[in-house]
Amino acid sequence: MNAELLAKAKSLGFSDRQIAHLTGQTEDEVRALRKRLGLVPSYRLVDTCAAEFEAYTPYYYSTYDRGDDEVKKADKRKVIILGGGPNRIGQGIEFDYCCVHAAFALKEDGFETIMVNSNPETVSTDYDTSDQLFFEPLTLEDVLHIYEREQCWGAIAQFGGQTPLNLALGLQKNGVNIIGTSPQGIEIAEDRKLFAAMLRKLDIPQPPNGIATNEHEALEVAKKLTYPILVRPSFVLGGRAMQIVYSDAELQHYMRFAVEASPERPVLVDKFLEEATEVDVDCIADVGRFDDPSRGHIVIGALLEHIEFAGVHSGDAAMVLPPHSLPKKAIDTIREYTHAMARELKVIGLMNVQYAVKDETVYCLEVNPRASRTVPFVSKAIGFPLAKLAAKVMAGKTLQELGFTEEVWPKYWAVKESVFPFNRFHGQDILLSPEMRSTGEVMGLDADLGIAYAKSQMAAGAPLPLRGKVFISVSDRDKQHVAEVARQFVELGFELVATGGTATVLAQAGLKVQRIFKLQEGRPNALDFLKNREIQLVINTPAGQTPRADEVKIRTTAVYTNTPIMTTLSGAKAAVLGITALKKQGYGVRTLQEYH
């Protein structure tokens, strides 16, 4: 490797990491050599006004082709905000919201804001969001170049989701001042062993779990925990490759085809808590600012209770704020655990915690000392911009100074529902899992929980029906509970339609039900009824981990015919609540400002 070859490689777009891989060196060694040779990129301005008049919107890109550096000088303290990178299913746009609010908040406090993001389709990359914008990949090499070139005071890695969070430790090692929760605190939350040790120290229960670096180890851990288990790779975004596994055969298939396990990238194995209620908590803290851990404030922005049982990714789950069915004891325990962990991790800024509540025990599933997907929803629901407040806390202010020290408990209900792209993916099953699949979300607000839920369904594009036929087909484990839900629909004036086993269970409960053919038995069947718009609501819970082909056809046909569908009994119960409230009182519309 000589100076000429290195210069040519860089101008052709090879990263330090690629060059290190090809030459048997480390990325740090290549970076050091490059710096010794004075080989650094220059930044050029994209002329957003096509030379018609002077551009006041500095968009920059880097190049190794020789030429003048066009970055404008500024004499304020500069803070880099690392964006979320390319948007895809599994990468929530909510992180972009947090980056934008950080830019606005820091501008208000007199900082020069520098946004680094590689996605032109976001608000954070709009011309009027930050003072300077660099269209660069979110890699250690590119962020370091900008940080050093601009002589920044600090960098925010907390707001762009998992992508910048994974860079935090490397950036700190290279002299970057990561403001907010320290990379060491982030590491405790991300590293499985450190996280488990922290929970033991604080006496907080977590589901029994283990780590596997190969198939044999995974089977051993599963034997110890007993099925069902939740498996996932470490350091993932949007719950990718997370799966609930019910047998050895499924686990072997997962280890062979879904992930590449290694000692550096172990697979995490947790006992899956069936029929547990999942709760998301978003909080903001400034305790890391103080040497005395008892000082500072921790304010819970919201406790969000999932409508679906545990096991659905929080980006996909429907949620209720404040919690609608949790006992006071569980809420108090959640508060206590959240405060203890925020102090232990010395949080400065935002923190998200996921809990599962089963048989009155509160289990901690995971902690993320960063912004979460629910921050925009919570901020709008409670009337306080959490991301803005967090950015100001990270830059040096205390919650006391900002006047936000008390938890807000709304006097109305806010329901979050997710929006899915299933009608764009022909034949794709709509079942929700630990892997995130939503592409947006909506909110329903009302003083009545049923109406709030009904509003969220309207906004998501599948309004709840007030009359007609309900098609019910549930798994064996749901059959013992289905008659109670079905009876409520009958009381609301609906007619019941069902196949085989479900029809028998409903008839035995004394309910009038129209029995129709299963798909393979003949016609008319559920698909015919759906296509003819004779069914107004579908309740279809999966029969097992590997969905049957006819179930998938029913669920996808419901999507294409725009028929509301519930894939869990908890969702069906929420629908009953919504329809009851709509029939009783109808709904009114108020602005967000009126609620606040």
Salt bridges, closest charged atoms under 4 A:
ASP16 OD1 - LYS10 NZ 2.82
ASP16 OD2 - ARG34 NH2 2.72
GLU27 OE2 - ARG31 NH2 3.25
ASP28 OD1 - ARG31 NH1 2.95
ASP69 OD1 - ARG149 NH2 3.07
GLU108 OE2 - LYS388 NZ 3.34
GLU108 OE1 - LYS392 NZ 2.74
ASP109 OD1 - LYS392 NZ 3.64
ASP109 OD1 - LYS397 NZ 3.34
GLU141 OE2 - LYS10 NZ 2.55
GLU141 OE2 - HIS145 NE2 3.89
GLU148 OE1 - LYS35 NZ 3.03
GLU150 OE1 - LYS78 NZ 2.96
GLU150 OE2 - ARG149 NH1 3.56
GLU215 OE1 - ARG256 NE 2.84
ASP270 OD1 - ARG192 NH2 2.53
ASP270 OD2 - ARG232 NH2 3.37
ASP280 OD1 - HIS306 NE2 2.87
GLU305 OE1 - HIS324 ND1 3.35
ASP332 OD2 - LYS328 NZ 2.74
ASP332 OD1 - ARG335 NH1 3.43
GLU344 OE2 - LYS201 NZ 2.81
GLU366 OE2 - ARG232 NH1 3.61
GLU407 OE1 - ARG335 NE 2.94
ASP429 OD1 - ARG555 NE 2.87
GLU441 OE1 - LYS416 NZ 3.68
ASP446 OD1 - LYS455 NZ 3.00
ASP476 OD1 - LYS479 NZ 2.97
ASP528 OD1 - ARG523 NH2 2.59
ASP550 OD1 - ARG548 NE 3.93
GLU551 OE2 - ARG548 NH2 3.95
GLU551 OE1 - ARG555 NH2 3.30
